[in-house]
């Protein structure tokens, strides 16, 4: 991956050349999307074995046992008949096959000489340029452009230009969508006959998901500029140096859209005129320009940093839209890792970015949690508790879809997974997201209609899950953010977040009762909240045990952590997917080895609650014991280190986080980009390096932090949404006199 300098280069991600071993990684990085759908950035003529997939937000089906879970090595056992386990992949809608006379132009067997793939972040457009020279010396250049419209979420656009540089022979373009390998490439789908008549020159493919019974339709029209009519196959001969130009519309609909998808897709693609192609592209680009006005971060002196931040923001934007039925999958709509499941990642790592750039998206993500309360209530009941416990991994209904076991593909060894039943801090994380949204927007309608109910039901869960002790309540048998340790008691992060959940629920209940008593009465009646319950939330929150700093200033990660085997980590044990740790999960459980930030998460989320000496003591203790087996970890360490003025640590962790996908730091970007890492990186900049605080009428940075920046940063500027305003934030490094 090349990193180019200059203003234009800072808006582009460029791949030069072709490496088959990295092609799946490139497909993730160069995804185009709009939140409704995402299309991986495969070559226009995909290679055999390519993961040239189209994903549609919210379209899930029963788990296919032949597909991996989070890594290619990780498989799962049979998980029942739940019909929404796994994100569905659909056929690639941009495929083209080109022949010069009888010679195919492709990168595996064809006579290619050059390849350049460019993601234009400013415009939300992917361009590819190929140059081929066959055995007869005939040189052909192919240039393509594609995008998923940010204005019309059902629409994709594609342009294709074929230049016959030194020859004049028949050239064939075949743009039919390949549906021949559904069984192997798209095993969730069954092809359906078209229920409507399809006009000549138009392509329509209809599918049904096998268990969830969604209907999906993909319609495509392609024309040659200057010709009459549409068609999927063209054979044309042009003069030497002549160029053939084609344009394509693709429309995608599903039965989740409230329409019959086949007629809807066909009508939508048929209503588009070729003369408006340029206008549709310009409107898409204007929508991206509007997003960048709200979300861009400039870093004077470091165009490479600007480039990577924009790449991350681009992927966060195409990950979701304002549909409250869906949320952001762990690898978004760029790949199949984690089966498209939704984690705590959304509220803790991504929500702040949306809150301060696209508040409407932030609201929709929390409305998803409200819509999935029935599944969360069922999960709480399965755990023997009241209220609602959000699933560690969920899809469209809120039911828990966390696998209970992982099977290693090569050895068939089975490894237990404890997160689905014990990593319950996600429930308080959702409540925290609700409160952060309220603080940032003062959206009273949201709190009345959605927020208070989430806070109340999650508080009911904690009040029943906390166990009374001699003087205090405790939370036992959990997994904290660390994830390497299970069945632990009083995890500091979990207890802290649960306490806040209980306290804020009581506060929100009083607010609603005073502001809108009729609304509170309706909620009380519908949920069956007893009069003394709100007082119970307050009382349990006040008396819940929360570990405090000891004489050394250390907060014990969980009860007994300091008594575990203290095993130093070698440098080569860091920044890897945690396969080795999972091999010996029982031994790992007995060691002071941490997968990701746990106690340090508290200093990141609540910086005003801890003195610098406490933060420093805990950073010094926990940082050497953390192997960063999760992509969520480096950015949190960067932000905390920046607070402490640990410049070398802050910059090292920042760069690992910032470039995690562009440099494939964890060697697993092929299965999708790491959206939570991208959101955490933004937070490390805003809350760590800028030290932004919300303790006044408007957000304010701490100017002294500028002295702790990476050496090439001269100034940082951005805008933040805050309570209906756009607040400019600009900080400059003060150079020595």
Secondary structure, DSSP 8 states (H G I E B T S, - for coil): -B---STTGGGEEEEES--GGGHHHHHHHT-EE-SSEEE----SS--TT----EEEEEEEES--TTS-SSSTTEE----TT-TTSEEEEE--TT--EEEETTEE--TTTS-EEEEEEEEETTTTEEEEEEEEE-TT--EEEEEEEEEE-SSSTTEEEEEEEEEESS----EEEE-----TTHHHH-TTEEEE--SS---TTEEEEEEEETTT--EEEEEEEEEETTSSS--SEEEE---TT-EEEEEEEEEEEEGGGTS-HHHHHHHHHHH--GGGHHHHHHHHHHHHHHHHHHH--EEET-HHHHHHHHHHHHHHHHT--S-TT----TTTTS--GGGG-B-THIIIIIHHHHHHH-HHHHHHHHHHHHHTHHHHHHHHHHTT-SS----SSB-SS------SEEEETTT--EEE--HHHH-THHHHHHHHHHHHHHHHH--HHHIIIIIHHHHHHHHHHHHHHSEE-SSSEE--SB--TT-S--SBS--HHHHHHHHHHHHHHHHHHHHHHHH-HHHHHHHHHHHT--TTHHHHHHHHHHHB------TTS---SSTTGGGSB-----GGGSSS-THHHHHTHHHHTTBS-BSS-SHHHHHHH-GGGS-HHHHHHHHHHHHTTB---STTHHHHHHHHHHHHT-HHHHHHHHHHHHTTTTTTTTS-GGG---HHHHHHHHHIIIIIIS--B-SSSS-B--GGGGGGS-TT--EEEEEEEETTEEEEEEEE-----
